[in-house]
Every structure is written in structure tokens, then in C-alpha cells.
């Protein structure tokens, strides 16, 4: 999955999810709270792997992650028009009101309020990226 897509969310909380990403995610997928006040989107298989990774950790280490990610998770199935319903609690968490940016990131997608996405990207200078690449040994 890769790419950046701009859409609007309607008053009922429905969002047209890009066909290119839907094809990678399958017939239904999981939307949950993500980091940086965005929403994470996983295929059902990738979500099961993510949950298993958390489950393998001692409860003392994993309980906050379980509560953060699993309690917010919602299964979404696109309708005939390719729309998914984003639950109100997830829209509130991500600050999503109208303009939405959906990005593909290898094994998952993210849903952002467009203003937050633009603000996040304004801090991403080539120097910041170069430093991150150096830290990774790239």
C-alpha cells in the first residue's frame, strides 16, 4: 500500500475509501486509534498479527497498548459505493470533521484530518528525514 488520497467525510461519518487501498485490505478491515492522532487501518489478517504481537507481551507491559488499540478497533466493510463508516469515537480522537487524507504505508493505511496531516508534514524537512535515515543505517 502506498499513496496519498484526499476525500471528504459526510455528515453521517461515511468516507469513500480509495479502491487501490481497498484492494490491498480485503472485503473488510479494521480501523483503530493510531499514533500521532491519526487512525490506523489494517487488513483483518494484519490486525490479527498485530493483536498477537501485543498478546505475547507480559500484561504489565501490554495492558496500555491493549486498551488503546483494541478497545477502539472497529471492523469496517465498504458499501457498494466504497464508503466506510468511521465511528464517532474514532472521528473525535483523530479530529476528523470534513477533509480527510488517507495514506498507504506498506502494511497499513492511515486516516488523517487533512489539516493535521498538513501540519505534521510541515515539520518533515529533508534534514529531519536524512537524520532518520542515518539512524536506520540507510
C-alpha positions as CSV (number, residue, x, y, z in Angstrom):
1,X,0.0,0.0,0.0
2,X,1.2,3.4,-0.9
3,X,-0.1,6.8,-2.0
4,X,-1.9,9.8,-0.7
5,X,-5.6,10.3,-1.3
6,X,-7.9,13.3,-0.4
7,X,-11.6,12.8,0.4
8,X,-14.4,14.3,2.4
9,X,-16.3,12.6,5.2
10,X,-20.1,13.1,5.1
11,X,-22.3,14.2,8.0
12,X,-23.1,10.5,8.8
13,X,-19.4,9.7,9.2
14,X,-19.0,7.9,5.9
15,X,-15.8,8.1,4.0
16,X,-15.0,6.9,0.4
17,X,-12.0,4.7,0.9
18,X,-9.7,4.5,-2.1
19,X,-10.2,1.5,-4.3
20,X,-6.4,0.9,-4.6
21,X,-6.2,0.6,-0.8
22,X,-9.4,-1.4,-0.5
23,X,-8.0,-4.0,-2.9
24,X,-5.0,-4.5,-0.6
25,X,-7.0,-4.6,2.6
26,X,-9.7,-7.0,1.5
27,X,-13.5,-7.1,1.9
28,X,-13.5,-5.9,5.5
29,X,-10.7,-4.3,7.5
30,X,-10.0,-2.8,11.0
31,X,-9.9,0.9,11.8
32,X,-8.4,1.8,15.2
33,X,-6.8,4.7,17.0
34,X,-3.2,5.3,15.8
35,X,-0.3,7.3,16.8
36,X,0.0,11.0,16.2
37,X,-3.8,11.4,16.4
38,X,-4.5,9.6,13.2
39,X,-6.3,6.3,12.6
40,X,-4.6,3.1,11.7
41,X,-6.2,0.8,9.1
42,X,-5.2,-2.9,8.9
43,X,-6.4,-5.9,6.9
44,X,-8.1,-8.4,9.1
45,X,-5.1,-10.7,8.8
46,X,-2.6,-7.9,9.6
47,X,-4.7,-6.9,12.6
48,X,-4.8,-10.4,13.9
49,X,-1.0,-10.5,13.7
50,X,-0.8,-7.1,15.5
51,X,-3.0,-8.3,18.3
52,X,-1.0,-11.5,18.6
53,X,2.2,-9.4,18.9
54,X,0.6,-7.4,21.8
55,X,-0.8,-10.6,23.4
56,X,2.7,-12.2,23.6
57,X,3.9,-9.4,25.8
58,X,3.5,-9.6,29.6
59,X,0.3,-8.0,30.7
60,X,2.2,-5.5,32.8
61,X,3.8,-4.2,29.6
62,X,0.9,-4.6,27.2
63,X,-2.2,-3.5,29.0
64,X,-2.0,0.1,27.9
65,X,-1.5,-0.9,24.3
66,X,-4.4,-3.4,24.5
67,X,-6.7,-0.7,25.9
68,X,-5.5,2.0,23.4
69,X,-5.6,-0.1,20.2
70,X,-8.1,-2.9,20.9
71,X,-10.8,-1.0,22.7
72,X,-11.1,1.5,19.8
73,X,-10.9,-1.1,17.0
74,X,-13.9,-1.2,14.6
75,X,-14.4,-3.6,11.7
76,X,-15.4,-1.7,8.5
77,X,-16.9,-3.1,5.4
78,X,-17.2,-0.9,2.4
79,X,-20.6,-0.4,0.9
80,X,-21.4,-0.6,-2.8
81,X,-20.0,3.0,-3.3
82,X,-16.8,2.1,-1.5
83,X,-17.7,4.1,1.7
84,X,-16.8,3.0,5.2
85,X,-18.4,4.3,8.4
86,X,-15.9,5.8,10.8
87,X,-17.4,5.6,14.3
88,X,-17.8,8.8,16.2
89,X,-15.2,8.0,18.9
90,X,-12.6,7.5,16.2
91,X,-13.5,10.7,14.4
92,X,-13.3,12.5,17.7
93,X,-9.9,11.1,18.5
94,X,-8.4,12.0,15.1
95,X,-10.2,15.4,14.9
96,X,-11.9,14.4,11.7
97,X,-14.7,16.7,10.7
98,X,-14.7,17.1,6.9
99,X,-11.5,17.0,4.9
100,X,-9.6,13.7,5.2
101,X,-6.3,12.4,3.9
102,X,-5.7,8.7,3.5
103,X,-2.2,7.4,3.1
104,X,-0.9,4.0,2.3
105,X,2.1,2.9,4.3
106,X,3.3,-0.6,3.3
107,X,1.4,-2.9,5.7
108,X,-1.3,-0.4,6.8
109,X,-3.1,2.7,5.8
110,X,-3.7,5.8,7.9
111,X,-6.6,8.2,8.0
112,X,-5.8,11.8,8.9
113,X,-7.7,15.0,9.3
114,X,-6.2,16.9,6.4
115,X,-5.2,20.0,8.4
116,X,-3.4,17.7,10.9
117,X,-1.7,15.9,8.1
118,X,-0.5,19.2,6.6
119,X,0.8,20.4,10.0
120,X,2.6,17.1,10.5
121,X,4.3,17.3,7.1
122,X,5.3,20.9,7.6
123,X,7.8,19.6,10.2
124,X,9.2,17.0,7.9
125,X,12.2,18.7,6.4
126,X,14.8,16.9,4.3
127,X,17.2,17.3,7.2
128,X,14.8,15.5,9.6
129,X,14.4,12.7,7.1
130,X,18.1,12.5,6.4
131,X,18.8,12.2,10.1
132,X,16.2,9.4,10.5
133,X,17.7,7.6,7.5
134,X,21.1,7.8,9.0
135,X,19.8,6.5,12.3
136,X,18.5,3.5,10.4
137,X,21.8,3.0,8.6
138,X,20.3,3.9,5.2
